[in-house]
Amino acid sequence: MPLPPLDPAAQAHSDRLRQLIHAVIADAGGAIPFSRFMELALYAPGLGYYSAGSTKFGRAGDFVTAPELGSLFAECVAEALAPPLRTVGEGAVFLEIGGGSGAFAEAAILHLDALGAMPARYAILEPSADLRERQRERLRERLPEALNARVEWLDRPLGEEEWSGVLFANEVIDALPTPRFVIRGGEVREEGVASAGDGFRVVEVPADALMEAAVRHVERDLGVPFADGYRSELLPQLPYWIQAVMGRMQSGAMLFIDYGHPRREYYAPTRDRGTLRAFHRHHVVDDVFARVGLQDITASVDFTALAEAGTGAGFEFAGYNSQAAFLIGNGLQQRLEAQEARASNDTARFALRRQVQQLTLPSAMGERFQAMGFERGVPFEAAFLGGDLSFRL
Ligand SMILES: C[S@@+](CC[C@H](N)C(=O)[O-])C[C@H]1O[C@@H](n2cnc3c(N)ncnc32)[C@H](O)[C@@H]1O
């Protein structure tokens, strides 16, 4: 199916962002790392994909995330996170990273409240001012005042403040600006972006020491060097990002859900062009330089790297599931039955069944999306009893 044409306002918006990126490239002497290009394309203030006002989420946007399908996903996550919240007790904080449209927060808060596990503070760390505003509006309209009053927004991590509770991120790590590497004559090179007329082209620059060390670490772990010309993504900054978002968390649980693979599959010899792709109006777009600012750019998550980063930050590994196993292990059937009992007609019941299929079928989100958890001084392993994937890490 061909992509729909851009309207003139969208085209003008994209042109402004392209000009900004061309100026940044010129200031940098002709090339910027790919991660810097991705950062500008997604997060340049007022112009980047996540910073500006396009619809993005849901059927009218570019992609559908699990919380956008309905409230079953958020209710199961709330079921999983209620025990650690109860163990932390009074003063617990729920820290949601990257709140999207606010759909997750709305459903999770209502269900945590129903479970008697809603903490006094629900903080949403959201770098996009536009999304913060949309989340605020949605929760103000849809939550009872007493619950809405417990929600706060952060534009940066909690910093030096000591806190305990739970940290949750769905489809956030895939949106972190990622560097790309390529192997040339046994050397690690980093991909950069240069201007090419109105558009952009890939150039190669020497990798810095952090990137080189991170690629060599992956090769050692895999037991074989990458073949010449092998190209992929790698997030050397992931451990620092985890430590930044957790801040001075004393005790609690962390849960990450995203699409990705264990390292051995991520860096399989056949996946020699990486996992980077773009989304526009529900189409997968291979050209990440097209429609700058109007399409999402994303790379899959290396779950082995996430396990290393979480345990490196001083947490115990709690478990690793497919999304399907995680949701089923955290009450999906019971949540479905509860919602079906309240559904007013067959159309609503059919929609609920369809939601379950999209969340769990291997051909939809069930296997491609995976959940990984960490704990510190709280019980969280029980949330992963639905099916263990950790032998693949
Ligand atoms: C693909 S959306 C997912 C939104 C939501 N979690 C969902 O599942 O619908 C990515 C979200 O992460 C946010 N984000 C991106 N980089 C971030 C960062 N460094 N820290 C926190 N949030 C970030 C984006 O602004 C956006 O809200």
The ligand as an SDF file (V2000), in Angstrom:
LIG
                    3D

 27 29  0  0  0  0  0  0  0  0999 V2000
    6.9010    4.9210   21.7170 C   0  0  0  0  0  0  0  0  0  0  0  0
    6.4480    6.0400   22.9520 S   0  0  0  0  0  0  0  0  0  0  0  0
    5.7060    4.9540   24.1510 C   0  0  0  0  0  0  0  0  0  0  0  0
    4.7080    5.6650   25.0240 C   0  0  0  0  0  0  0  0  0  0  0  0
    3.9700    4.8320   26.0640 C   0  0  0  0  0  0  0  0  0  0  0  0
    4.8800    4.2570   27.0360 N   0  0  0  0  0  0  0  0  0  0  0  0
    3.1250    3.7680   25.4090 C   0  0  0  0  0  0  0  0  0  0  0  0
    3.4120    2.6030   25.5990 O   0  0  0  0  0  0  0  0  0  0  0  0
    2.1700    4.1220   24.7140 O   0  0  0  0  0  0  0  0  0  0  0  0
    7.9600    6.5500   23.6910 C   0  0  0  0  0  0  0  0  0  0  0  0
    7.7810    7.4910   24.8730 C   0  0  0  0  0  0  0  0  0  0  0  0
    9.0400    7.6480   25.5330 O   0  0  0  0  0  0  0  0  0  0  0  0
    9.3010    9.0100   25.7290 C   0  0  0  0  0  0  0  0  0  0  0  0
   10.7760    9.1670   25.8460 N   0  0  0  0  0  0  0  0  0  0  0  0
   11.6620    9.1870   24.8720 C   0  0  0  0  0  0  0  0  0  0  0  0
   12.9170    9.3400   25.3580 N   0  0  0  0  0  0  0  0  0  0  0  0
   12.7900    9.3660   26.6880 C   0  0  0  0  0  0  0  0  0  0  0  0
   13.7200    9.5030   27.7600 C   0  0  0  0  0  0  0  0  0  0  0  0
   15.0300    9.6380   27.5320 N   0  0  0  0  0  0  0  0  0  0  0  0
   13.2520    9.5180   29.0210 N   0  0  0  0  0  0  0  0  0  0  0  0
   11.9230    9.3810   29.2560 C   0  0  0  0  0  0  0  0  0  0  0  0
   10.9910    9.2540   28.2830 N   0  0  0  0  0  0  0  0  0  0  0  0
   11.4270    9.2460   27.0170 C   0  0  0  0  0  0  0  0  0  0  0  0
    8.6350    9.6600   24.5350 C   0  0  0  0  0  0  0  0  0  0  0  0
    8.4710   11.0410   24.6610 O   0  0  0  0  0  0  0  0  0  0  0  0
    7.3120    8.8840   24.5080 C   0  0  0  0  0  0  0  0  0  0  0  0
    6.4140    9.3410   25.4830 O   0  0  0  0  0  0  0  0  0  0  0  0
  1  2  1  0
  2  3  1  0
  2 10  1  0
  3  4  1  0
  4  5  1  0
  5  6  1  0
  5  7  1  0
  7  8  2  0
  7  9  1  0
 10 11  1  0
 11 12  1  0
 11 26  1  0
 12 13  1  0
 13 14  1  0
 13 24  1  0
 14 15  1  0
 14 23  1  0
 15 16  2  0
 16 17  1  0
 17 18  1  0
 17 23  2  0
 18 19  1  0
 18 20  2  0
 20 21  1  0
 21 22  2  0
 22 23  1  0
 24 25  1  0
 24 26  1  0
 26 27  1  0
M  CHG  2   2   1   9  -1
M  END
$$$$
